[in-house]
Amino acid sequence: MPAPTPAPRGALHDGVRFPATFAFNDWKPIDVDTQAMFDLIADVQRCAGPIRIVGHTDERGGDIVNDRVAIARAGEIRRLFEQQGLDRHRMEIGSAGAARPADGVDELPDRDARALNRRVTVQCD
């Protein structure tokens, strides 16, 4: 499954998906859309407010494991942003675990829905 692309520019206030997929129980992004990532980084760099990076998981696994994986995913994206010059002190990481499924997953087969739920979202106020 190719990496989902982030929401259109200007949508950072509502939160956008980091343009990558994640394997089950892993925090390293795969299938990263490099151009979309650099576009997202450019948008984030123009943002004056704090940057919130939130990891999400699918529903498999317990809450404790899902929370750890989600935090690790958010931390990995923060690390990638830091490598591109974003100030670490502007970025907060968090976990939604499996509590906030992605929009539209109800109509998808379970495997595809789980893949879409394994994600990181980026928000800037």
N, C-alpha and C positions, 0 to 999 in steps of 0.2 A: 504494500500500500504506500503510495507516494506521500511525502510530507504535506500536511495541510498548510495553506498559505495564511498569513495573518490577515486580520480585518483591514479594511481600507484605512488610509492615513487619517489621522484626526480621531480615531476611535479609541485611542489609549485611555481616555477618561473612563470608558466602560470596561476596558480590559480586552486584550487581544491574545490570541494563541501564538506561542512561540512556534515558528515554522519547522517542526520536526516531529518525529514519532518516537515512542519509547517502547522497549520490550517489557514484557511482564516482569515485575520485581527488579527492574534495572533503572538506574538514574541517568545513564549516559544517553544523550540524544542520538538517534539514528535517522537516516534519510533526511538530513538537514537540507532545506532549500537555502543555499548560501546567499543568493541575491536577496531573497525575502528577509533573511536574517540581517543582512547589512542595511536594508531599507528600514527594518524595525529599529535597529540600533540608531540609525540617523534620526528617526522620529523620537526615540527616547532621549537622545542627546539634546534635542530642542525643547524638551519638557522642563519646565522650571521647578516643578514640585517633586515630592518624593516618589520613588519608583517601587512598586510592590510586585514581587515575583512570587507566584503561588503554584505549588506543585499539586497535581491531581493524580488519582489512581483509578483503576477499575474496581469493581466490587469484590473481586476475589481477594482472599487474605483477610487477616484480622485487622482491627483498627490500629493497633500499635505498629504492626509491620507496615501497613499502608501509610501511616503518618510518617514513619521514618523514610520510606521510599519517596514520598511526596516532598519532604523537606530536602532530601538529597538531590532530587531533580531540580528544585528551585535553586539550591546552592550551586549546582553545576551551571545553570544558566547565568547566575550572578557571576560566576568565574569567567564564563565566556564574555560577558559584558565588560568585566574588568579588563580583560585582555584587549578589548577594543577602546579602552580609555575612559570608561565610565567610572565615576567615583563610587567606591564601595560604600561610603557612608551615606549616600543617597538611596541605597537599595535595601529594602527590607524583604526578607524571605518568609514564606509561610506555607502551611499545608491546609488543603481542603480535604485530603484523603479521598475517599469515595463519596463524600457527602454531596457534591455538586456535579452531577452528570452533565456532559456536554449537551447542548441543544440538538435536538433531532435524533438522538440515539435510539429512541423508542421504536422507530420504524425500521431499524437496521437489524440484520442477523446478529446474534450474541457476539460472535468473534469480532465483527466490525465495530460494534458498539463499544466493546471493551477496549479496542485499539484507540478509538477516538477519545475515550475517557482518560487514557494515559497521556497526560499533557502537562504543559506549563503555561500559565497565563501571565501577562505583563500588563500592569496598570500604572498610570501616572496621573496624579491629581493636579 
